[in-house]
Every structure is written in structure tokens, then in C-alpha cells.
Amino acid sequence: MKDLKMMLRLLRAAAKSQVMYRFDFIIGLVGTLAYNGLFLASIGIITSRFGAIGGFSAPQIVLLYAMFEIAHGLYGFFLANMASYLARLVYDGTLDVYLTRPCSVLLQLNGQKMNYTAFIDLFIGAVCFAAAAGPAGVAWSPAACAMLPVFFVSGAFIEFSLSLLMNCGTVVSPNLRSLYGAYYQLVLIGQRYPLNLFSKGFQVALTFVFPLGFINYYPMLFLIGRDRGIVGCLSPAVAVVFTILAVSVFHRTLRRYSSAGS
């Protein structure tokens, strides 16, 4: 409880300082809107020229994107700081400050910044989902209604766990932060395209090694009725397993951290 109160105080202070720079605040919002708008426009251009993508219609591709955006927005607002700031703090030597405080390092990291652009991701994702669900053929069964919020929360934790794992290497060696850049390219692929477009090996990698498919692809198959089996409902289990793994790896690598002043 004490750690959570500390995180909330840090978040309040961060939010006040960010609002003071109004131009940066506005640019961040505009940039996020432009990025999402350009991608949605590209979906329209591609599907109007080539028709379905991997057997999925334009509304289903928008649904795939919307599910990722909602999960990504939840991750961005509630969890992203715990993963994204780690590499920067190790590289510039300021992680030491967090280690001296009597508070969880991860919760301190989470209080570094108010990710207001995550609201834009959530808003765009929700609007796109609402618009695409009907045309995409979402079957609103009781199971689908019950699993939908679970899918979104699970997706947020899957993205958090993978981001944290990719940044843990920087605790041992700051030069390993390039791993996150490679991982982010996989995120963009999982965000935009159905997995069945790729080779079997790549599908296996994005299912079991970097389980990005459980953020949006397999949940979407479940919602539109293409997969009513166990795979479509595995997202919560994957989220729990990878979150436990990521936090465990983080604490283990933290023991091997060499201070910038040591």
C-alpha cells in the first residue's frame, strides 16, 4: 500500500509538470491521432486494391487493429513506464536513485510519466471496434461478451511482460537495448496483419516465443467464430505466465546490476 501511494504521488507530480508544457502536450496528441489515422487509411487503400488480406475482410483487419489498440492503450496508461523507462535509466546511470528508495523499483518507474497519449489509443481503438464489430461478423454470444474485457486486459499484460523482458538485458549490458528495437518491429507486424499471412515458423514464434498473437489475432478469431476452441481463450493464461516470468527475470537481473558509480 505504501508503494502504491508513492507511485500515485509521483504520477500526480509528473502530470502537473507535463501539463505545463502545453505545446508538447498538444503535439503528442496530434501525433498519435495522425499515426493511427494514416494506418487506417492504408488499410482502406490496400483492401480496395487487393480485396481481403489473408482471407480477412477490411472490417476484420480494422477489428484486429482495434483490439490491439485498446490493449495497447491500457498497457500505455497503466503499465508502460515499468518497461519502457528501464533501458534509458540504466544507460544514463540514474537507475541508482530508484534503488536507494524504500519502494518497489517497478512502481517507481510506473510513476515517472502520465502517458496521456494512451487515452487516444483507447479512444481510437474503441471507436474502430464499435464500427467494425458488426461488419466483421462478431458473434455476440455470452462467452464472447464475457471474454472481451478479459482479452483486453490480458493483451495489456502480455505487451507489458514482453516489453519488460526485452528491456531486462540492459540491466546487465546497456548495449542490449537494441533488442527492444527488434522486438518493436514484431509488435508492428502483430498490430497490423493477421498471423496466417506468414510462414508456419513465424506464426509459431509469434504464438509461443513472442506471444503477440494472443493480444489480438487469436481473440479476434474467437469473437468472429473462426476459433471456438481452447486456443482462442488462452490469452489470460499466457498473460499470467509471461507476467510472472518477466517480473522474475527483472528481479534476477537487478541483482546483477552494476551501478554507474561502482
Order of alpha helices (4+ residues) and beta strands (2+ residues): alpha-alpha-alpha-alpha-alpha-alpha-alpha-alpha-alpha-alpha-alpha-alpha-alpha
